[in-house]
């Protein structure tokens, strides 16, 4: 494997790991949400991130590299924090929306960092741009949902 492929593969694996975290976080939020519409929103976002993972696994495999199969320690800590907030917060749904927004902002930054890689193949760049665009739409939706609370 060339150095180029290892670098790109490692960066894609980092994004893949974050999508594992996001999927697990959204699944947990769906379980904890009180509002039915919000539960469905979180479930849909978890499914979206599952799809993102599938696309990213294909990209990583195209570099002949093994792909991540779990999330990060940071993501696990974040989900635990969401559980604690949900347990003690009277504004459970609002807290989860705030945490989702924080996580999505971090995701956009991570995608931007990878997209700065000048040696990304066009196909990989297109996958990342499409996913980043969806995450940005999610941010907009979360802002709207917060305004409704």
C-alpha positions as CSV (number, residue, x, y, z in Angstrom):
1,X,0.0,0.0,0.0
2,X,1.3,3.4,-0.8
3,X,1.7,6.2,1.7
4,X,-1.0,8.2,-0.1
5,X,-3.5,5.3,0.4
6,X,-2.6,4.9,4.0
7,X,-3.1,8.6,4.8
8,X,-6.4,8.8,3.0
9,X,-7.6,5.5,4.4
10,X,-6.7,6.6,8.0
11,X,-8.6,9.9,7.5
12,X,-11.6,8.0,6.2
13,X,-11.4,5.6,9.1
14,X,-11.5,8.5,11.5
15,X,-14.7,9.8,9.8
16,X,-16.1,6.3,9.9
17,X,-15.5,6.0,13.6
18,X,-17.3,9.3,14.2
19,X,-20.3,8.0,12.2
20,X,-20.4,4.9,14.5
21,X,-20.5,7.3,17.4
22,X,-23.2,9.4,15.8
23,X,-25.4,6.4,14.9
24,X,-25.1,5.1,18.5
25,X,-25.8,8.6,19.9
26,X,-28.9,9.1,17.8
27,X,-30.1,5.6,18.7
28,X,-29.7,6.4,22.4
29,X,-31.4,9.8,21.9
30,X,-34.4,8.1,20.2
31,X,-34.8,5.8,23.2
32,X,-34.6,8.7,25.6
33,X,-36.7,11.3,23.8
34,X,-40.2,12.0,25.2
35,X,-41.6,13.7,22.1
36,X,-42.7,11.1,19.4
37,X,-41.7,13.4,16.5
38,X,-38.3,13.9,18.0
39,X,-38.0,10.1,18.6
40,X,-38.6,9.6,14.9
41,X,-36.2,12.3,13.9
42,X,-33.4,10.7,16.0
43,X,-34.3,7.2,14.5
44,X,-34.0,8.6,11.0
45,X,-30.7,10.3,11.8
46,X,-29.4,7.0,13.2
47,X,-30.4,5.2,9.9
48,X,-28.8,7.9,7.9
49,X,-25.5,7.5,9.8
50,X,-25.7,3.7,9.3
51,X,-25.9,4.4,5.5
52,X,-23.0,6.8,5.8
53,X,-20.9,4.1,7.4
54,X,-21.7,1.7,4.6
55,X,-20.5,4.2,2.0
56,X,-17.4,5.0,4.0
57,X,-16.5,1.3,4.5
58,X,-16.6,0.9,0.7
59,X,-14.3,3.8,0.3
60,X,-11.8,2.5,2.9
61,X,-11.9,-1.0,1.4
62,X,-11.2,0.5,-2.0
63,X,-7.8,1.5,-0.6
64,X,-7.2,-2.0,0.5
65,X,-7.3,-1.0,4.1
66,X,-9.2,-2.5,7.0
67,X,-12.1,-0.3,8.3
68,X,-13.1,0.6,11.8
69,X,-15.8,-1.6,13.3
70,X,-16.7,0.5,16.4
71,X,-16.9,4.0,17.7
72,X,-14.4,5.9,19.8
73,X,-13.8,6.2,23.5
74,X,-14.8,9.9,23.3
75,X,-18.1,8.9,21.6
76,X,-18.9,6.4,24.4
77,X,-18.2,9.1,27.0
78,X,-20.4,11.5,25.1
79,X,-23.3,9.0,25.1
80,X,-22.8,8.4,28.8
81,X,-23.0,12.1,29.4
82,X,-26.3,12.2,27.3
83,X,-27.7,9.5,29.5
84,X,-26.8,11.4,32.7
85,X,-28.3,14.6,31.3
86,X,-31.5,12.7,30.3
87,X,-31.8,11.2,33.7
88,X,-31.5,14.4,35.6
89,X,-32.8,17.0,33.2
90,X,-36.4,18.1,33.2
91,X,-35.8,19.4,29.7
92,X,-34.5,16.1,28.4
93,X,-35.5,16.6,24.7
94,X,-34.0,20.0,24.6
95,X,-30.7,18.8,26.2
96,X,-30.5,16.0,23.6
97,X,-31.0,18.5,20.7
98,X,-28.2,20.6,22.1
99,X,-25.9,17.6,22.3
100,X,-26.9,16.5,18.8
101,X,-26.1,20.0,17.5
102,X,-22.8,20.0,19.3
103,X,-21.9,16.6,17.7
104,X,-23.0,17.6,14.2
105,X,-20.9,20.8,14.3
106,X,-17.9,18.7,15.3
107,X,-18.8,16.3,12.4
108,X,-18.9,19.1,9.9
109,X,-15.4,20.3,11.1
110,X,-14.0,16.8,10.7
111,X,-15.4,16.4,7.2
112,X,-13.9,19.8,6.3
113,X,-10.5,18.6,7.6
114,X,-10.6,15.5,5.5
115,X,-11.8,17.4,2.4
116,X,-8.7,19.6,2.7
117,X,-6.7,16.5,1.6
118,X,-5.7,17.5,-1.9
119,X,-5.0,13.9,-2.9
120,X,-8.6,12.6,-2.3
121,X,-10.0,10.7,-5.3
122,X,-13.0,12.5,-6.9
123,X,-15.3,9.6,-5.9
124,X,-14.3,9.9,-2.3
125,X,-14.5,13.6,-2.3
126,X,-18.1,13.4,-3.7
127,X,-19.1,10.9,-1.0
128,X,-17.8,13.2,1.7
129,X,-19.3,16.3,0.2
130,X,-22.7,14.6,0.0
131,X,-22.5,13.4,3.6
132,X,-21.3,16.8,4.9
133,X,-24.2,18.5,3.1
134,X,-26.7,16.1,4.8
135,X,-25.1,16.8,8.2
136,X,-25.4,20.6,7.5
137,X,-29.1,20.1,6.7
138,X,-29.5,18.2,10.0
139,X,-27.9,21.1,11.8
140,X,-30.5,23.4,10.3
141,X,-33.3,21.1,11.3
142,X,-32.0,20.8,14.8
143,X,-31.9,24.6,15.1
144,X,-35.6,24.7,13.9
145,X,-36.6,22.0,16.4
146,X,-34.9,23.9,19.2
147,X,-36.8,27.1,18.3
148,X,-40.1,25.1,18.6
149,X,-39.3,24.1,22.2
